[in-house]
Amino acid sequence: MNSQTIAILLAFAAYLIMMIAVGVIYMKKNSSTEDFFLGGRGLGGWTAALSAQASDMSGWLLMGLPGAVYAYGTGQAWIAIGLFLGTVFNWVCISGRLRKYTIRANNSLTLPEFFKNRFHDESKILLGLSTVIIVIFFQVYTASAFAAGGKLFHSVFHIDYTLALTIGVIVILSYTFMGGFMAVCTTDFIQGTLMLIGLICVPLLGYGILQGADTAVSLEGTKEFFNLFYNNGEKISAIEILSQLAWGLGYCGMPHILVRFMAIRDEKELKKSRVIAIVWVILSLGMACIIGLVGRELLGTKLLDQGTQENVFIEMILYVFVKHYKLAFIGGIFLCGILAAIMSTADSQLLVTASGISEDIYSGICGKKADDKTIMRISRFSVIAVAIIGYIIAFDPNSSVMGLVSNAWAGLGSAFGPIVLLSLFWKRTSFEGAVAGILSGGLTVIIWDYIPLAGGKTLGAATGIYSLLIGFGISLICIVIVSLLSKEPSKEILQEFEDVRS
């Protein structure tokens, strides 16, 4: 092991030890389930904003998106545009209303519990159905983060993928298990800051190296590479653009993002968070696309030849800081930014899934009466169980980070996005409509993405239409039709709705 590798390893070690230390600190402060799952609703504006965005973007932001732009050109940026629009809508329209409604709806701690309390569901059907959806799709989402972590350690240290995957899972599991929500949010704040610095500095320095070498940035030949309406040299269809923009619809139904809105301290902090989050997402998505463009010129097509285009940001950091500037430790810190993106999503998903198992299934559905210490103990063991399953799914070194994220995002967005929207803004939404929306949205994505119904192909592969676009639309229609056909909500439910609106 040479001196440069040792310097990078030291940077990783320092970063990982700091994350675990945060978990130890907050472990002593968790005295109740509200502390463990929502931090006692005491989240500050900066922490809420950066935590929400860091947990949102995951390794996809620093690996999946730059890799797609590097391989196919700026036509892949429509996904980033859709995500930007979705982020703005989520913070401006959803955040404040959801925070108020979850407090009014019997101080709901989780999204499934909110659905149960919002529709006065004594049968607990909504609680169980939404928890099952979360557990299924978050397993895939968590696996995407674990796979990204394995690829990072494998690329940087050239260690076996399985060992690399194991190291990443153990660290994430450690501080989430110990510290709960506030440990996750605090680490996410650190990680979100580090991600943003890396996203801005690395492509600018890479571009400077190109200019210093008197190299004109003419990315691989054709002007189509820079054209938003071309993808891999071919003109993009309207369906492709709509499918990529549709990623923004997913925000309305992401439990690990929505829970941040529920935990913010007050309205003043919420307004501050909105501005911070929107600025962060503009900078981060824009620079992630630029990384793909600069990386194509800096590194050539060697990653395409190897089928490792998702490693473009990793290879750029190594080129800029290790090969060019000989600053291996600094390069290691920036590589930790990629690890930060991975960890900030995986920890949030572990916590949300664990809350579903302990709060919604064990306590809510099974009706087991237990004190806070028992529930937290179950929650922590649930975190371990979920991590193990995600670890098994991510075991394949050829797993695509982009593909795994795409499937999970579509499933959660279709199942929960429409019902979150209508439950907050349409008082006529009924319990029956909510059940129909969650079921139809989740099942549509499973059928569209996983069942080969079109000549041996899935409908998604055959049509090129992203399943979230179809699933979200079907769920929305089902909620409206079934709600109008079913009995009007009770006076108590309507009064709660008016209380929140006023």
N, C-alpha and C positions, 0 to 999 in steps of 0.2 A: 504494500500500500504506500503510494508516494505522498509527499508532503501536502500537495494540493488536495488530494482525497481526504487526508487527515483533517485539514482545515475545514472542509465542507462538513465532515462528520462531526466536528466540534460544534459548528453552528447548529446543526440538526439536534445534537444532544442538548445544547443550552436551551433551545426553543422547546423541545419536548419536556424537559424538566420543568420549565416555567409553566407549561400547560397543566402538568400533573399537580404542581404546587397550588395552582388556583383551585383545583378540585379539593385538595386537602383543606384549604382555608374555608371554603364554603360548606364543606361537609359538617362543620361544627355549627353552622348557622341555620341548618334546616331542622326546624322543630315541628313542622306541620306539612301536610300534603300541598297546601296552597303555597308554602315556601318552596317545596321541591319542584312543583310543576309550573308556578307562575311567579316565583320570587316575591310572594306577598303583594303582588300588583304594585311593586315599587320601582319599576324600570325607568331610568332616566332617558332623556331625549336622544343623546348621542349613542348610548348603548343600545337603545331600542332600534334606532335607524341602522346602524352598522351591523348589529346582530341579525336583523331581519334580512338585510341584503346579502350578508356573507352566507347565512344559512340557505338563502335562496339560490345563489349562483353556483355553488359547489365547484368540483373539479371541472365541470363542463365549461365554466367561464375561462379557465386558464389552459384547458386541454382540448375539449370538444369543439368550441367555437373557433379558436385560432387555427386548429387543425383543419376544420372545414374550409375556412377562408384560404389557408395555405394551399389546400388541394384543389379547390374549385373556383376561387376568386370571390369578388365582393358580392356576387349574387346570393351568397350565404348570409349576408348582413340583414336580410329581411327578417330573420329570426330575432336578431338584436333589436330591430325597430319594433317588432311586435312585443317583445319583452319590455322595452322602454314604455310603450303605451300602456301595457298592463300594469306596470309598476306605478305609474302616475295615477291611473284609475283606482288602484287598490288603496294607495295612501290618501288620495283626496276624497274618495266616495265611500270606501268600505271601513277604513280604520276607526274613525270616530264613532260611527253608528254601531259597529260590532262591539267596541269596548263598552258602550253604554248598555247595549242590549244584554250582553253576557252578565253584567252586574244586576240588571233588572230581572233577568231570568234566573233567579235563585242563585246568584253568584256562581255561574257555570265555570268550571275549571278547564274543560276540554271542549273541542268542537262537537263530538257526539253528545256530550252532556247538554250543550247548548241546544241542539236539535230536540232532545228529549224535553227540556224545560220550555223551550219556545212553543212547542205544540202540545204541551201537557200530556205527553205520551206515557200513560200509566202502564201500557203493555210492554214498554221498553223495546219495541220493535226497531225504532229509529236508532236507539242507542246501540243495539247489537249489530244492525246492518251497517251503520257507518263505521263502527269499530272494526268489523271484518274487512271492509274496503281499505281502511287505513293500514291494517296489518299486512294484507296481501300486497298492495302497491308499494308500501314503504320498505318491504323486504327487497324489492327490486331496486328502489331508489338508494337504499343503504348499500346494497351490493355495488352500485355504480361508483359510489364514493370509495369503497374499499378497493375496488379494481383500479381506480385512478391512483390511490396511494401505493398499491403494489407496483404499478408501472413506474411511478416516480422513483421509488427506492431502487428498483431494478435498473432503470436507465442511468441513475447517478452513480450508484455503488457497484453495479454489475453483479449483484447478488441474486440468488435464485428467486424467481417471482413469488413462490409460495412462502419463503422466509420473509420477503419484503412485505407481502400482504399481512402476514402474521404480526409483524412488528407494528404496522400502522393500526391494526385492529386493537391490539393490546393497549396502546397509548390512548386512543379515543375512548375505549371502554373504561379506562381507569378514571379519568376525570369526570366523565358523565355519571358513572356509577357512584362516585363519592359526592360530587357537588351539586347535582341536579340542575335546575333551570338557571340559577344565577351564575353557576360555574360555566355553564354552556354559553350564556349571554356575554359574560366577561371575556371568556376566551374568544368568542366570536367578534367582540369589539376589537381585540388585539389583532385577530386574524383579518378582519375587514380592512383595518388600517394598513396592514402589511401587504395585503393583496393589491390595494389601490396604488401604493408606492411602487410596487413591482411592475404593475401594468403601465404606469406612466414612464418610469425610468428606463426599463429595458429596451422597448422599441425605439425611444429617442436616442439612447446610446448606440444601438445597433445601426440606426440610420446615420448617425455621426460617423461611425466606422466606415460605412459605405462611401460617404462623401469625402472623408479623409483619404480614401484609397482612389479617389478620382473615378469612382464607379457611378455611372448614371443608373438611377433606379428605374429600370425598364422591365418590369416583372414578367419574365418568361414569354416574351415575344409579342403578345397581342394586346390591343387596347381593350378587348372584351374582358380581360382579367380584372380591369378596374370598373367595369360597367355593371351597375346594379341589376340590369335586366338580362344579364348573361350568367349562365352557370356551367362551368367546365367548358367554356367556348361555345355553348349552345344557348339560344334565346330561351328565357324562362317563360313558362306559360302562366296564365292568370291563376290557374289552380295551384301551381307551386307557390306563387306569391301569397295567396290566401292561406295556404297550409302553413307557411312559415310565420305569417302574421298571427295566425291562430294560437301560437305559443303564448301570446299575451293573455288569452282567455283563462289560462290555467291558474293565474294568480288568485282569482276569486275563490279557489277551492283548495289552496295549499295549507294544511293544518299547521305545519311547522313555521309558516310565515304569519298566519292569522293569529296564532297564539301570542306573538309579540304585541299585536294591537291590544289584545285582552289584558296584557300585563303592564302597559304603560301607566305611569303614576297619575297623571292628570291631563287635562285638555291643553294646558300650556306646553307641557313636554311633548304632547302629540303633534302640535303645530311645528315645533322645532324639528321633530323627527322627520316630518314630511319633506321639509326643505333639504335636510342633510341626505336623506335617502335618495331623493330625485337627482341631486347633484352627483352623488356617488355612482348611481346607475348610468348616468350619461357618460361620465368619464370612463368607467370600467368597461362598458360594452363597446364604446368607441375605440378605446385603446386595445381591446382584445382583438377586434377586427384588424387594426393596424399591425398588431403582432404577426398575424397571418401573412399580410402583404410584405412587411419588411423581412420576415423570416424566409419567404420564398426567394428573395434576392440574396439574402445573406448566406443561406444554407444550400441554395439550389434545389434540385429535385431528389436528393438522396433519401429523404424520409419517405417520399412517395414510392421510391423503388423498394424500400424495405417494408412498406405498409405500416409505418410508424408515424404518420402525419400528426397524430394527437400529441406527440412529444415535441412539437415545434418550439414551444415556449421553454421547455427544459433545455433543449439543445441551444437555443439562443442565449440563455443565461450562461451556460457553460462556455459558449464561444466568446461572449462579450467579457465576462469577468475572469474566467480561468485561462482561456487561450490568449485573448488580446491584452487585457489589462493586468493579468497575473494577480488578481485579487480574489483568491479562492474563498476566503472566509466570507467576504461580502457577497460573493456569488452564492455561497451556502445560505446566507440570510434570505436572499431573493428566492432561492429554491424553496425555502420554508414558506414563502408566500403561496406557492402551489399546494404545499402540504396544508397550509391554513385554509385554503378554499375547500379542500377535501374534508378536513376535520370539521369545519364549521357547519357543513351540511349533515354529515354522518351523525354528529352528536345530537343535533336537533331532532333528527328522525328517530334515533334511538329513544330519546326522551318522550316524544309524542306517542310512539308505539307502546312504550312501557306504561304511559299514563292510560292508554286505551285498555290495556290488559288489566291493570290494577284498579283504576278508578271506575272504568265503564263496564268491564266484564265481571271482575271479582266482586266489587262492591255494588255496582249498579244493577247488573243483570242477575247475578247469582244471589244478590241480597245478603252477602256475608257482612255481618256487623263486626268491624274491627277498628281499633284505635289507629291514630296516625302513624305510630311507629310500625305497626304491622303492615299497613298499606305501603309505607315507604320501603320496608324490607321486600315486599312482593314486587314493588316497582323496580328495585335495584336488580333483583334476580330476573325480572322480565327484560331489563336492558341486556343482561348477559345472554339470555335465550335468543333474543332478536339479533344480536351481534353474531352469534354462532351461525344462524341460518343465513344471514347476509354474507358471512365469510364463505360458506359452502357455495352459494350462488356465484360469488366472485372468483371462485377457485380456477376458472378457465382463464389462462393468461391472454387469450385472444378476445376476451370480452370487450365490446365497444362501449366506452363511456357514454358517447353520444346516443347510442341505441338504447341502452338501459335507462338513461335519464328520459329520453323521449317517450318510452312506453309508460314509465311511472308517472310522469307529468301529465300525460293524456288521461290516464286512469283516474287520478285524483281530481284533476280539473273538470272532467266530465261528470264525475259522480257528485262532487260537492259545489263546484262553481255556481251552477244555476240555482241551487237551493239556498246557498248563502245569500246570493243577490236578492232573490224573491222573498226570502224570510225576513230580510231587513227592510225591503222597500215596497212590498205588496201585501197588504194586510189580509187579502182574501186567500192567501196561500194556506192550504189545508194540510192536515196530517197525511191524508191519503195521497195528496199531490207530492208531498215531500218523499214518501216511500217510493212512489212511481219514478220521481226524478233521480233519486240516488241509484235505484236498481237499473233503470234504463241507461243512464250514463255510464256506469261501471261495466255493465254487460256489453254495451255497444263497443267499447274499446277492446274488451277481451275477444269478442267475435271478429272485429275489424282487423286486429293485429296478430291474432294467434291461430285462427281457424282457416285452413286453406279451402275456400269456397269457390274460387274462380280459376278453374283449370289447374289445380295444384298450387295456386298462389293464394295468399291472403288478399282480402279486399284492399288493404292498404297498399300492398305491393302492386296490385293490378291497376289501381286507379291513380296512385300517387297522391291521394288526399290524406292529410294527417288525421288520424283517428279523433283527436281532440276537437277538430272542427265539426265532425259528424256527431260525436258523442255529446258535446255541449248543446248543439242545436236540438237533438232528439230529447235530451233531458229537459231542456227549457220548455219545449212544446208539451211534453208529458205532464209536467208540473201544472202548467196553465190549464190544460184540458181537464185533467183529473180534478183539480181544485174547483173548477167551475161546475163540474158534474156532481161533486160531493157536497156534503152539508157545510154551511157557513161556520167558520170558527166560533167558539163560545164567546160570550161577552167579556169574560175574564182575559182571554187571549187578545181580543181586540183592544181592550183597555191597556194592556201591557204595551202593545204596539203603539198606541197613541201616547202613552207616557214617554216612551223613548223618542218618538218623533218630535214631541213638544219640548 
